[in-house]
Amino acid sequence: MLRRVVTIDTGNGLIELINPEIIAKKGRQEETEGCLSFPGEYYVTKRPFWVRVRAQDRNGKIFETEGEGLAARAFCHELDHLDGVLYMDRMIRKINVRQANVRVKSDGKTAEGNN
């Protein structure tokens, strides 16, 4: 049986997802995004602000989890990897390394911050 596995940690502890799928999403965010597969490359991407994910744990038990903001972006980013989709496929625009520390709000304005 094919198993699709990702692990995510946005600072609140490791989440293991086996055969994950996004079952609901709401809102919209445009934020700076990077990827360990492409160090030094940053893009502003459009993602949902909130998502609910259904997956299995390592024992096969089905569970649901949700995330908003950074967590929603991480879920979408990692699940896209499972489908062969890269974050640059979702890009609105490319930014340079200096701009990567500037957070782009969903209204298109920027504010100082780390991502």
N, C-alpha and C positions, 0 to 999 in steps of 0.2 A: 504494500500500500504506500502510495506517495505521501510524504509528509512535508509540509512547508512550515519552516520554523524561523521565528525572529525573536530576538531579545531586545528589550528597550529599557533604558534607564534615563529618565529626565530629571533625576535628583531625588526621587521619592522611592527608590528601591527598584530592583530588577523585576521586570515583567516578562515572563516567558509565554509566547503565543505559538501554538501549534495549529496548523490549518486555519489561520485567522481570516475573518472577512468583516468588512465594514457593513453594518446593518442599518445604520442611521447616521445622518450628518445634518448639521445646521450652521447657518451663518457663513461668514467669509472672513478670511484674514489674508493680508499680503505682507509677507515677512521675508527677511534675509534668510537664506538657507544654504548650507554647505553639506559636504558629504566626505566621509573618510576615504571613499574611492577616488575622489578628485581633490586632493589637498590644495588649498589656495584658490579654489574657484568658488565664487559665491554668486547666487542669483536671487532675485526677488521672485517668489513663487506665490501662486494663489491656491489656498487650501481652505477647507471648511474650518470654522472656529471650534466646533464641537463634533466629536464622533463617538459612536458606540460600536464596539468590536465584540464579535462572538468568536471564541476560540476553544481549543482544548488545552488542558494542562498536561504535564508530562505523564500523568496516569490515565489520560484519555477522557477525563471528566470535562464536560462542556461548561463554560462559564462566560459571562459577559463583563466587560469593563468599559469605562468611558474616559475621555479626556477632553480638555479644552486648551486652547492656546498652544503652547509648546508641545504638550502631550498629544494633542490632536494632530499637529504637524508631524510629530515623530511617528505616530501610528500610520499616517498616510504615506510618509516617506518610506518606511520599512516595508509596508505591504506592497507599495509600488515596486520595490526591488524584487519581490517574489514574482511579479508579473512582467519583469523585464523593462519596467518603466523607470527612467532616471529623473531626478529632480529638475534637470535642465530641460526635460521635455515639458515641464509644467511652468517654465520660466516666463515671467513678464518682461524682465530685463536683467542683463548681467551687470554686476557691480565690481569695482576693483577692491583690493584687499583693504585699503584705507576706509572705504565706505562700509565694509563688512561689520564694523562696530557701530554703525548707525542703524537704528531700528526704523523700519518703514511701517507706518501705521496704515490701517485699512482705508483711511481717507486720502492716502497718497502723500501726506505730510511726513516729515521725519522728526524723530526725537532722539536725543542722546540715549544710549543704552547698549547693552551687550546682548547678543543673541546666541 
